[in-house]
Amino acid sequence: MEMEKKPKRLVVSTDVLPDVFLKVIEAKHLLSKNEARNSSDACRMVGISRSAFYKYKDNVQVFDEKGSGQISTLYLKLSDEPGVLSKVLKLLYELGANILTVNQNIPVDTVAIVTVGIRINRDELDPEDIVRSLSGLYGVVSVKKI
C-alpha cells in the first residue's frame, strides 16, 4: 500500500489494542454520564494520565454495530386527530426503528406535515416495508421516504 493512500480510519479488534485506548473510551463514558466531575477525575478512576487522555480523546470512538445502521427520513401527512402521531411513533418502535428526530408543523386544512428521522438496521428492516406499514395506519394520509 502506498503511503499517499493511507486509510484515515480502521476497524480493529480491541484484543490487539493497547489498554490506553479502552481506558480513554471508559473515561469519556464516565464524563458523558456525569459519573466523573471532570477529566482529571475520569482519568484517575480508569488509571491513565491526563496527557494520554487528551492525546487520544478526539481520535478514539466506539464502533457501535447497532448504531451503524441506515438513517432515513420519512415525510408524512397526518390527519389532525388526537393519537395519530403517537400511533405512528409506536409502530416505528415496534418495527425496530430507532427514532432520531420528530418535527411536526402546525396543521393546515386538517392535515399536519411531519418528518421523522430514523435509524434502521438494514439486515432487519427495509425502509420500503416501513413505508407500507405506516401507509396502512388510520390517520396517515401519505408517507414517503426522502
Beta strands, then each sheet from edge to edge (+ up, - down):
strand 1: 70-79
strand 2: 98-104
strand 3: 111-120
strand 4: 140-145
sheet 1: 2+ 3- 1+ 4-
end
